[in-house]
Amino acid sequence: MIEKKISSGSARTVKKFKLNTDQLEIGMFVCELDCPWEDTDFLMQGFTIDSQRDIKVLQARCRFVYVEIVDEKCIEIEKRATGSPVTIKKRISSEKVNLKKQRPLESEIQQASHSYVGAKKAVQSFMGEVIRNKSIDIQEARAVVSDCMGSVSRNPDAMMLLSQLKNKDEYTSQHSLNVCLYSLMLGQRMGLAGHELETVGLCGMLHDMGKLRTPIEVLNKPGKLTDEEFQEIKRHPVHGREILLSSEKTVDQEVVDAAYMHHERLRGGGYPEGLTEVSISFHTRIVTIADVYDAITSARVYDGSRSHLEATRILTENRGKEFDEDMVIRFIAGLGLYPPGSFLEMTNGEVAIVLENHSTSRLMPKLLRVMGADKTLTEERIIDLADEPRDEAGQRYAVASVLPQEAYGVSLKAYYQRGLFANISHL
């Protein structure tokens, strides 16, 4: 057994156990295999066992695996003696992580859209208050986050899909909202709920308010920054902390910390203070991963967007060094190999948009076909790869490649504006 401590304001010990695959149970978090990940159906390096199918796949490929247990999250493992079977005990608790989707995407997308539009307007309003040197209404901000949290809890894929409706001219407000949504998704996977999950969403929403005091010509400079300009950028966490502390209402310390520390790194080298692991709070670690992922995958005035795979590669290569290892694994597992809003080209040449992922069939998402093999627009059709559908030639649908956003002139925003997502249950 290996133990490691996670600083989160309270003692959290992560224990890693080696288990034979006949000892696995639903709900366990698998962090290592006895074979390469690419030899299995689980391309995400780390996942929660959601079904007996997951266990059967592991048993077919592996003799043993390593599972991680956070001792405060209601799971105990006791070793009775060397070489003896491992006994798993689960205690019923209101804090137990439940990642089952409570509502189908078709039912949730309309409410999620309403929440997303309202939250986006609210973030822009908060930014306007900061620009006018006024205080952010923290109670209103928390209410907005609570609305988003409800949707993420019911079906996170709906909000993840909407998070891809990006406009580089509105980067700062969209980034703040997306980091809020990603933080909620990751927080839920880390076992947060209720007020604590709401707080981590608030951390994400308000983490970058300090940039509103950075000169716009520096913030949006298309070329390389001078040393002086970079020092100006590095002051935005300090500005963010000042803005939140000057609020008329008391702001949670976690929210202030996230604004001030989200550019710090576990092994040092970040800014503004070069803090290390022991000083970086639990909530801040969540926001940092969400912030980095959205920044990499978003087009900005001074930089283009990069793919989901590139972003997850960067996070994976730096887990345990710059970013919390356990959180990176759970974040990538939450997004899946094909995140909602991704464009895929199928082996028959057709083009489709990912609508949602299945927790028990991670490589077989639900899609919206939008182009035929000749790359011309066609009648939209729902294709659920988990049902093993076949195309007109009788061949099974399979993914050939992930396409960049707006490949072949297809725009995710155009389908959203047509109201197609709100009516996908009729397709």
ZIQUI-V248062 format. One record per pair of residues at least 24 apart in sequence whose C-alpha atoms are under 8 Angstrom apart, sorted by sequence separation. I is the first residue (numbers start at 1). J is the second residue. D is the distance in Angstrom with one decimal. If there is no record, write none. Layout:
BEGIN
[[I/J/D] [I/J/D]]
END
This chain:
BEGIN
[[25/49/7.2] [26/50/5.5] [73/97/7.8] [180/204/4.1] [237/261/6.9] [257/281/7.3] [349/373/4.2] [350/374/7.6] [351/375/7.4] [26/51/5.9] [119/144/5.8] [179/204/5.0] [180/205/4.7] [211/236/5.1] [237/262/7.8] [258/283/6.8] [262/287/6.6] [263/288/6.8] [337/362/7.2] [338/363/7.7] [348/373/6.3] [349/374/7.2] [350/375/7.0] [361/386/6.6] [26/52/7.0] [35/61/7.7] [118/144/7.8] [119/145/7.6] [179/205/6.4] [210/236/4.5] [211/237/7.8] [213/239/6.9] [237/263/7.9] [258/284/4.5] [262/288/4.9] [289/315/7.7] [336/362/6.6] [337/363/7.0] [349/375/7.7] [35/62/6.7] [177/204/7.5] [178/205/7.8] [209/236/8.0] [210/237/5.8] [254/281/7.6] [257/284/6.7] [338/365/7.4] [34/62/6.0] [176/204/6.5] [177/205/5.5] [208/236/7.5] [210/238/7.1] [211/239/7.5] [309/337/7.9] [358/386/7.9] [26/55/7.8] [33/62/7.0] [34/63/7.1] [115/144/8.0] [119/148/7.6] [152/181/7.6] [156/185/6.7] [176/205/4.8] [208/237/7.4] [210/239/4.5] [211/240/7.4] [254/283/6.4] [258/287/6.8] [262/291/7.9] [25/55/7.4] [34/64/6.1] [176/206/6.7] [209/239/7.8] [210/240/3.6] [254/284/7.4] [24/55/6.8] [33/64/6.9] [34/65/5.9] [176/207/7.2] [209/240/5.3] [210/241/7.4] [308/339/7.8] [33/65/4.5] [115/147/6.3] [116/148/7.1] [149/181/7.9] [152/184/7.1] [176/208/6.7] [208/240/6.6] [32/65/5.8] [33/66/6.3] [115/148/6.0] [148/181/7.3] [152/185/6.6] [207/240/7.1] [210/243/7.0] [375/408/7.1] [21/55/7.4] [31/65/7.8] [32/66/5.0] [209/243/7.5] [238/272/7.5] [289/323/6.8] [30/65/6.9] [31/66/5.8] [32/67/7.1] [145/180/7.7] [149/184/6.5] [153/188/7.7] [237/272/7.0] [288/323/7.6] [30/66/5.9] [31/67/5.5] [112/148/7.4] [115/151/7.8] [21/58/6.7] [22/59/7.1] [30/67/4.4] [31/68/6.4] [234/271/6.7] [235/272/7.0] [21/59/5.4] [29/67/5.4] [30/68/6.5] [234/272/6.5] [285/323/7.0] [289/327/8.0] [28/67/6.6] [29/68/5.6] [112/151/5.7] [285/324/6.5] [289/328/7.1] [28/68/7.5] [29/69/7.1] [111/151/7.3] [21/62/6.9] [28/69/7.6] [286/327/7.0] [21/63/5.8] [285/327/7.9] [382/424/7.9] [20/63/5.9] [21/64/5.1] [108/151/7.2] [116/159/7.4] [20/64/4.1] [21/65/6.6] [19/64/5.5] [20/65/6.5] [382/427/6.4] [18/64/6.8] [19/65/5.6] [108/154/7.4] [112/158/6.2] [113/159/7.6] [116/162/7.3] [127/173/7.8] [381/427/6.0] [18/65/5.8] [19/66/6.1] [108/155/6.8] [112/159/6.0] [380/427/7.2] [18/66/4.4] [19/67/7.2] [149/197/7.8] [207/255/7.4] [17/66/5.3] [18/67/6.6] [109/158/5.3] [113/162/7.1] [124/173/6.0] [149/198/6.7] [206/255/7.4] [210/259/7.7] [348/397/7.4] [16/66/6.3] [17/67/5.4] [105/155/6.6] [108/158/6.6] [109/159/7.7] [123/173/6.1] [209/259/7.7] [347/397/7.0] [16/67/5.5] [17/68/6.5] [102/153/7.5] [103/154/5.5] [104/155/6.9] [203/254/7.0] [207/258/5.9] [208/259/6.3] [346/397/6.7] [347/398/5.7] [16/68/4.4] [17/69/8.0] [101/153/7.5] [102/154/4.7] [103/155/5.9] [105/157/7.2] [146/198/5.9] [149/201/7.6] [203/255/4.5] [207/259/4.1] [346/398/5.6] [347/399/5.9] [15/68/5.5] [16/69/6.4] [101/154/5.7] [102/155/6.3] [105/158/6.0] [120/173/6.9] [123/176/7.5] [145/198/6.3] [199/252/7.8] [202/255/6.7] [203/256/7.7] [206/259/6.9] [207/260/7.7] [346/399/4.5] [347/400/4.8] [14/68/6.4] [15/69/5.1] [101/155/5.1] [120/174/6.9] [123/177/7.1] [200/254/7.8] [204/258/7.7] [266/320/7.4] [267/321/5.7] [268/322/7.8] [345/399/6.2] [346/400/4.9] [14/69/5.5] [15/70/6.4] [101/156/7.8] [199/254/7.6] [200/255/7.5] [203/258/5.8] [207/262/7.4] [266/321/5.9] [267/322/6.2] [344/399/6.7] [345/400/5.6] [346/401/7.0] [14/70/4.5] [15/71/7.3] [142/198/7.2] [145/201/6.1] [199/255/7.2] [203/259/7.2] [265/321/7.5] [266/322/4.9] [344/400/7.4] [345/401/5.3] [13/70/5.8] [14/71/6.5] [120/177/6.5] [142/199/7.7] [145/202/6.2] [265/322/4.6] [266/323/6.2] [344/401/5.9] [345/402/6.3] [12/70/6.8] [13/71/5.9] [119/177/7.2] [265/323/6.6] [266/324/7.3] [344/402/4.6] [345/403/6.7] [12/71/6.9] [13/72/7.6] [343/402/6.0] [344/403/5.5] [353/412/8.0] [12/72/6.5] [142/202/6.2] [145/205/7.9] [342/402/7.2] [343/403/5.2] [141/202/7.1] [342/403/7.4] [343/404/6.8] [342/404/8.0] [343/405/6.5] [23/86/7.5] [342/405/7.2] [343/406/8.0] [338/402/7.9] [343/407/7.7] [19/86/7.8] [341/412/7.2] [130/209/7.6] [222/301/6.6] [223/302/6.9] [203/283/7.4] [207/287/7.8] [221/301/7.7] [222/302/4.0] [131/212/6.6] [203/284/7.7] [220/301/6.0] [221/302/6.1] [222/303/7.3] [123/205/7.6] [127/209/7.0] [130/212/7.2] [131/213/7.6] [220/302/6.0] [200/283/5.8] [204/287/5.5] [203/287/6.9] [127/212/7.3] [200/286/7.8] [204/290/7.9] [200/287/7.6] [204/291/7.9] [99/188/7.8] [99/189/7.3] [97/188/7.3] [97/189/6.9] [97/190/7.6] [97/191/5.0] [96/191/6.7] [97/192/7.8] [95/191/6.6] [95/192/7.3] [307/404/7.1] [95/193/7.0] [187/286/7.0] [186/286/6.8] [183/286/6.0] [183/287/5.7] [180/287/7.9] [183/290/5.8] [135/243/7.6] [136/244/7.7] [179/287/6.8] [182/290/5.4] [138/247/7.8] [137/247/7.7] [180/290/7.9] [135/246/7.0] [136/247/6.2] [137/248/8.0] [138/249/6.7] [179/290/5.2] [135/247/5.0] [136/248/8.0] [137/249/7.6] [179/291/5.5] [130/243/7.6] [135/248/6.3] [138/251/7.0] [179/294/6.8] [175/291/7.9] [178/294/7.0] [73/191/7.1] [175/294/6.8] [175/295/7.4] [171/298/7.9] [171/299/7.9] [171/300/6.4] [168/298/7.4] [168/299/5.4] [169/300/7.4] [166/298/7.3] [167/299/7.7] [168/300/4.8] [169/301/7.0] [168/301/6.1] [190/327/7.4] [190/330/7.5] [186/327/7.4] [189/330/6.5] [189/331/7.7] [186/330/6.9] [186/331/5.5] [189/334/7.5] [185/331/7.8] [186/334/7.1] [185/334/7.2] [164/341/5.9] [161/339/7.8] [160/339/7.5] [161/340/4.6] [162/341/7.6] [160/340/6.0] [161/341/4.9] [160/341/7.6] [158/340/7.9] [157/340/6.2] [161/355/6.8] [161/356/7.8] [158/355/7.9] [157/355/7.4] [158/356/7.5] [157/356/5.5] [157/357/7.3] [165/412/6.8] [164/412/7.8] [165/413/5.7] [105/356/7.4] [7/277/7.7] [7/278/6.2] [7/279/7.8] [9/281/6.8] [7/280/7.4] [8/281/5.3] [9/282/7.1] [7/281/6.3] [8/282/4.1] [7/282/6.2] [8/283/7.4] [6/282/7.8] [47/329/7.4] [46/329/5.3] [47/330/6.8] [45/329/6.4] [46/330/6.9] [44/329/7.8] [47/333/5.7] [46/333/6.7] [44/332/6.8] [45/333/7.7] [44/333/5.9] [44/336/7.1] [44/337/6.9] [43/337/7.3] [31/329/7.9] [54/360/6.9] [53/360/7.3] [50/359/6.7] [51/360/6.3] [50/360/6.2] [110/421/7.8] [109/421/6.9] [110/422/5.2] [109/422/6.0] [106/422/7.4] [106/423/7.5] [106/424/6.1] [107/425/7.9] [106/425/5.3] [42/362/7.3] [41/362/7.9] [41/363/7.4]]
END
